[in-house]
Amino acid sequence: MTISSAVQDDIWASVQRLAEAFAVDAVEREQAGGNAKRQRDMLRESGLLTLLIPERYGGGGETWSTVLRIVRELAKVDGSLAHLYGYHFLQLVAPHLVGTPEQKRYFYTESAKHNWFWGNAFNPLDQRLRGNREDGRVVLNGRKSFCTGAQDSDRLLVSWVEGDDPAALYTAVIPTRREGVLVHDDWDGLGQRQTDSGTVEFQDVVVEPHEIIAVPLANKSPFSTIDAPLSQMILANIFAGSATGALEAAKEYTRTQSRPWYTSGVNAAHRDPYTLRKYGDMWVELQGATSLLDAAGHSIDAAWEKEFSLTSDERGRVAVHTAAANALASKVALNVTSQVFEVMGAHSATKNHGFDRFWRNVRTHTLHNPIDYKFKNIGNWYVNDEPPKPGWYA
């Protein structure tokens, strides 16, 4: 559907206000780590948490490409909050992807009505959380790691295994404050320090039948597996946003604080030809990455519009396109967030500036989904016409 220009203006005005507010203490908060409760509440109050929910369920009816651009914009100043915002939607759409029509309607409607902030205890590679059937319900015991956004969330997307089959992954949506759910403040990552990505523990947690939104992944439609490309695009836009923020911060520092090298022959650092050459190189790299991200975002929109009519071939093309965008954004962001120190000089590497947070955030994220496997999948598609097999990360 077409969103009016006035509504778009309101959205971006809200995003700009948030970005400006987040930037005020971004360095101090990142160094302290922990839960960004005040900033999460600002996201709640902004109205942007319901943006993707269809209008008929009380939401904004916006597109994924708009959400992804917002993620990128927020990542310029705070990669953690951008991550929390993007992953909120990744969890929110789970009932749409793999639930029943009634569950889709219920969770969209209730989330819009109550302005829920979604987190997760989903990590499919961590199978320590077990479920046992008791009187038609499931009782959960165990732990999950990398539970992004779990702290201060209203709903948790949870996955567990039953029996001896590790592929039998079940999924449900439960209130975060349900009895027996213990969200630990134990995330100690090198970067993304305010993403609340620690451990969630479950002690005899009851899951009601109507809260279970998926049985094992087998026999699902191509649309139901689109969550992996969605996740890749959220992360890729965090990478590109972080790199853009680092480059913009570096430009300001170079123009106002950097000193020219004593043999450069220039009287200002921003006139050094080698410095300008490096800035030009980084800027061009970023334009390529963001252009590919925007194109991939539109392919996500098209796939989302097709919904359950999406074919396997179409899903494969989306997976390749988003993997390419993610891979390029990963490479560019790692390069830019490291190289900016070379154009700012030695004094920029002091802790009080906090410029290292951009690199640490990108470095932390890019390790969770190895870039080599993305390039292998892309190469296999290009050479052998074989699209990536749907999975948790492809």
Secondary structure, DSSP 8 states (H G I E B T S, - for coil): ----HHHHHHHHHHHHHHHHHHHHTHHHHHHH-S--HHHHHHHHHHTGGGTTS-GGGTS----HHHHHHHHHHHHTT-HHHHHHHHHHHHHHTHHHHHS-HHHHHHHHHHHHHHT--EEEE--TT----EEEEETTEEEEEEEES--TT-TT-SEEEEEEE-TT-TT-EEEEEEETTSTTEEE------SS-TTS--S-EEEEEEEE-GGGEEE--STT--TGGGTHHHHHHHHHHHHHHHHHHHHHHHHHHHHHHT----TTS--SSGGG-HHHHHHHHHHHHHHHHHHHHHHHHHHHHHHHHHHGGG--HHHHHHHHHHHHHHHHHHHHHHHHHHHHHHHHH-GGGGSGGG-THHHHHHHHHHHTTS-HHHHHHHHHHHHHH-------TT-
